[in-house]
Amino acid sequence: MIEKKTLNICIAGLGTVGSSVIQTIMNNQGVINKKSDIYFNILGISANNKNKKRSFNTDSFTWYENPLDLAELKDCNVIVELIGEEKGISFELVKKALENKINVVTANKALLSRHGNELFEIAEKNSVLLLFEAAVAGGIPIIKILKESVYLHNIIKISGILNGTTNFILTEMENKNASFDQILKEAQKNGYAEANPTNDIEGIDAAHKLSLISSLSFGSTIDFESINYLGISNIHIDDIKNADKLGYKIKLISETEVINNKLKSVVEPKLIKKKSYLANINGVLNAIKIKTDQLNPLILVGEGAGGKATASSIISDLYDIIKNTNHKSLGFTVKKLQKFDNFDIQNNISSYYLRIMVKDIPGVLAEITSNLNKQGISVETIFQIPENNIDSIPIIIVTHEISKNFLLNAVSKIEELDFVSEKIAIITIDKSLE
């Protein structure tokens, strides 16, 4: 008879994800027994409030009021950190566990994006793992694929939709012809957006994830500050309708690549072709496109958040630990990580969508196109939409490819004109995304 391998687990944080991890282990023990010689033993649990109603009976497990006490348990093999603070107690717990030679599994992308370099170095020094499949794209196994399946490929570019909240909002704005504020409230009501949605809607959450993907893909040091990010809070329903008329959809796209040995990592709303694959990823789904030198592009689609999806990735990391995987936490050893110079996003060459609100007076179009021409910007498409609001009307312009700094120079001059009534909307058009 094969002797079972026992993995002693401590779990800190018992919200939706933490509770789902426990339930998955309890409910799937039969499947685990059938497929492996593994036994997951939950040694201890900790959370803010023991008396809170949960989907499992907390009395079935040993409770610790202070999560830091979990890192002192000599029989603990892994701590699953699901508290979710960017620093604070989450950082203290993870650091203490790694220093005490305890493996850590976390879904905390903000913690790793801001403090990962220090924590991964401690893990490597103490010959333990700090795994984070659940921190990026929920149930999509993007970390494992980058660390294993395509690890020896030359990764050219990663692009995709990394935030389900913003994808839901953009999808529903289009479907219901509703404003950003209306759909944000609906997302909060349905549990797709936090009470304070800033991290999601301003692109910060996606930027946290992209900083980790960049490190795995190119061996870069983790550097959140190197990410250029812009959210969707300024996307107007008119922009979505205009994009549709032009043959595009608006999606919050995250992408990372190395250009001339400079790291370009950007999160921003983009107009992408309606027929492209990513344009048709709707609702709260995430999608990631991997372009390498060895394969046609791989596209992974799945649930980017939620209890079961995230728990699935945590269980996968626990399985890797008990298998005694030889893979490094980040794929690369810490000493091989490289600090890249940042690509200057102002030098990015692309087509752009402009929505310019102007007073309905003669000579407006001529003045606008004159300012564009002075910066060498040619116009691909231009149209004017009649409005019931007699005070101002929108002029929609699609430019040919131009360096962004020239565009911004022209826009700043146009915004100074007396007939321009509000800040000009600028959205990148990406014709390369299929």
N, C-alpha and C positions, 0 to 999 in steps of 0.2 A: 504494500500500500504506500502511495506517494505521500510523504509528509507535507502538510500544508505550511505555506509561508504566511506568517502573520505580520501585517503592517499596522503598527499602533499609531492611531491618528488622533490629533487634538484639533478641534474646530473653534475658531474665535469669530464671532459674528453669526447670528442666527436669524437673519432676515429671510427674504424670499430665496436667495441662493443657498445660504447655509442650511436652511430647513430642507431644501430640495436635495442637497448632497446627502444628508442623513436619510431622507426617505428613499433616495435611489439606492443607497447601500443596503438598507433594510429590505426593500421590495425586490431587489435584483439579486439577492444572495443565491437563489437557486440557479440563475443564469451564470453567475460568477463561479459557483461550484462546478457547474457542468463544463465550463470552458477553461478553467484554470485550477491551479493548486493554491489559490490565494484566499486569505481571509482578512478582511478589513475590520480591525477592532477599534472602535471609537473609545479612546482612553479617557477623554475629558472634553467638556464643552464650556463655552463662556459667551456671555452677551450682557447687554446693559440691564435687562430686566428679566429675571427668572420667571416672574409671574405672568408675563405676556402670553396670551393664547397663541399656540403654534400648532402646526400640522402633525406634530408628534409629541409624545409624552417626555418632557425633560427629566422627569424622575427616573427614567430608564437609564440615565447616564450620570456620570460624576460631574457635578457642577463646580466651576471655579468663578468666584466673583471677580477676581483680577486676572485678566487674560495673560498678563506677564508671568503668572505662576505656571502656565502651561509649558513655558520654555525651560522650567526647572525640573520637569518630570524626566527622570533618567531613562524611563522606558519608552518615551515618546520618539517615534521615528520621523514623523511629519507633522508640521503645523499648517493647517489650512487657514490662511488669513483672509477673512471676508468682512472685516470691520469697515474698510473702505475710506479711511482718512488719508489725505495726501501726505501728511507727516504724522505728528502726534503719536497716539498709542499704536497705530498700525506700524509706523517706522520703528518704534521702540521694540515691538514684539518681533518683527521680522529680523531686525538686527541682532537681538538677543538670542533668538533661536539659532541663527546661522553661526554666531560666535560660540554657541554651545553644541555645535556640530549636529544640529537638527535640520533636516530638509524642510523647505517651505514651498507650499503651493498657494498662489494668490490670484485673484481676479482684479487686483488693484492697479489699473493702468496709470492712474495719476501718480501714485507712489513710485512706480518703476520709471516713469517718464522723467520725473523730477530728481529721484535719488537712486536710480538703478545702478549707475556706475559704481557708487560706493558699495551697494548691497551685493552686486554680482562679484565684486572683488573679494568681499568677505566670504561669500559662498565658496568661491574657488580656492581661497586660502585654506579653508577648513574642509575641503573635499566633500562638500554637500551640494545639493541642487536647489536652485531657486527657479521654479517652473511657473509658467504664466499663460498657458494656452487659453484660459478663460478670460484673460485681460483684453484680448483682441478678437472682435467679431463673434463673441458668444460661443455657439456650437459649431462654427466653421473651423476645421482643424488646420488653419493657416500656419500656425507656429510649427507644428510637426512637419508639415510639407516643406517649409523653408529650411528646417533643420535636418531633414532626412531625405525626402524624395527628390528635391532639386538642389540639395546643398552643394553638390559638386558642379552644378551648372553655373554659367556666367549669367547672373540675373541682370536683365537690362532695365526693366521697369516694372513697378507694381502700381496699379491704379484700381480704384473701386469706390464703393459706397460703404463707409465704416460706421455710420450712425443711423440707427433705426428711427429715432425720434424725428430727425429732420427729413428723412425719406418719407415717413408717414405724413408729415405736414405738407410737403411739396405735392405728394400724391393726392391728398384730400383737397388741397387748394384747387388743383386742376379739376378733380372729379366733381366738386361741389360749387365751383366758381365762387369761392369764399376767400375772405382776407386771411392774412397770416395770423392776426390776433384771434379771429374766430376759430381757426383750426388748432391753434396752440391751446386754447381753452378746452377744446374737445379732446386733444391728446392728453392733457392733464386729467380730465375727467375719466378717461379710459385707462389711466395708469401708464401711458406711453411717454409722458414727460413729467419731470420732477416739479414740485411746487416752485422751486427756483431753477428754471430751465437753462440758465446762462451757459453752462458747460456744453450742453447739447447744441442750442440754437446759434451760438457764436463760434462753433467749430472747434472748441477747446478739447472736447472729448475725442473727436476724430484725430486731432493733432497729437494727443497723448498716444493713441494707438499707432499713428504713423511713425512716431519717433522710435517705437519698438520695432516695427516692421523694417524701417531703414537700417537699424543696427543689425538685424538678422540677415538682411539681404546683401548689405555691402560691407559689413564689418566696421561700421562707424561707431564711435562712442555715442551713447544715448544723449541727445541734446534737444530738449523740448524747445529751447530758445531759437533753434535754427529753423523751426517750422514756420512758414508763412501761412497764417490761417485767417479765414474770413467766413462768417456764418451766413445764415439765411434770413436774419431778422429784418433786413431791408428789401427783401424780395416782395414785390407788389404783385397782386393778382393780374394786373395789366401786363407785367413782364412775362408771366406764364402764358397768357393768351397771345401775346405778340410772338413769343417763341414758337408756339404752335403754328401760327400763320406762316412762319419762316421755315417750318419743317424740323423744329427742335423741341426738346424737353429740357427743363432746368433740373439738374441734380447737384447735390453737394458731393463733389468729387475729391478724393484724397489720392495723391500720387507722389511717388518718390523715384528718383533716378540719379545717376551720376553723369554729369556733362563736363567734359574736359577736366576731369578730376575734381569737380566741384559738386557738392551735394545739393540737389534741388528737391525740396520736400514742400508740397503745397496742399492746403485744404481750401477749397473755394467753390462757390456755386458756378456751374458752367452750363452753357447751352451745348447739348450733345444731340446728334442726329436721332430723330424719332425711331428709326429702324434699328439703331444700335442695341446691343444686348443690354447694356447697363441702363439705357433709357427705359427699359421695360421691367426693371426691378422695382416693384412697388410696395407700398405699405411699410411695415417695420423690418422687411428683409434687408440683409446686407449682401454685398457681392464683391469679390476680389478677383482681379485679373492679373495673372503672373506671366510676364514675358521673359523668356530666357533664350539662350543661343542654341538650345538643343531641341526644343519642342515648339509646336504651334501654341499660341497663348492658352493657358489654363484659366478657366473661370469657375470659381467656387461660389455657390449661392446657399444661403441658409439663414436660420434665426440668429440675429446678432445680439440678442439679449433674452432675458427671461430665466426663470428658475431652472427648468429642466435642461434647456440648451446650455446654460453656463455650468450647471452641475455635471453635464456630460463631459465637458472639457476638463473639469477638475478631476473626475474619476480617471480620465485618460492620463493625466499627469501622475496620479497616484500609482497607476499601473506601471508607468515608466520607472518610477522610483523603486518599486518592489522587484522589477526585472533587473535592477542594477545596471541601468543604461550607462553606456560610456560617453554619451553625447554631453557636450557642455551645455550649461544653462542657456547661453546665448548662441550656441553653435560654435562661436569662436572663443579662444582663450582670451581673457581680459587684456593681456599684454599685447595681443595682436590687433586689438581694436584701434581704428585710425580716426584721428580728428581731421575731418575734411573742412576745407574752406567752403563757404556757402555761395551757391549760385545767386547772383543778384537778380531778383525777380523783376526788377525794373527793366532788365535787358531781355525779358521774355518776348518772343515774337509770336503773335497770334492775331486772329481776327477778333473783333470786339463788337458787342451789342451796346448801343447807347439809347437811353430814353431821356429826351430833353423836353421839359415842360416850358412852354413859351407863351407870351402874349400873342394873340392872333392879330398881327399887324404886318403890313407889307415889308418885304426885304429880309425877313428872318432867315429863310433858307440860304440865301446868298451870303449873308454874314457868317452863318455857321460853317458852311462849306469853305469859305475863304480862310477861316481860322484853321480848319483841318488841313487845307492845302499848304498853308505856311509851314506846317510840320511834316509835310511830305506824306500825308495820310489820304489815300484814295478811298472812295465810297463804293461799296459793292451794291448796297440796297438802301433806299431812303423812301419813307412814306410818312404821311401826315394823317392822323386819325381825328375826324371831327368829334368834338365833345359837347355835351350839354352845358358844361361849365364854360361860360363865355369868358371867364377871366384868363384861362390858359388852356392850351391844347398840347398834346404830345407829338413830338417828332421822333420817329424811330430810325436809327441809322445802324447799318452793319458795315464795318470797315473791312478792307482787305487787310492782309497780314501786315503788322507794323510792330515795332518795338514799343513796349508799354510806356517807357519814359516819354517818348514823343507824343503818345496819346494823352498822357496825363498833363503834359505841357499845354496841349491844345484845349483840353477840357477846362483847365484852370482859367484860360483866357476867355473861353465861351461863357463860363459861369459868371464872369465879371460884366457881361453885357446886360444892359438894362431890361431887356425883354425876357431874360431867363428867370423863371419864377421860383425854382427850387434846385437843390443839388442834383446833378446829373447822375442817373443810374448807369453803371458800367458793369457788364458781365462778360467774362471771357467766353469765346466760342471755341470749342475743341472739335475740329472736323476729323481728327485722327482716331477718336475712340469708336470702336466698332462694337 
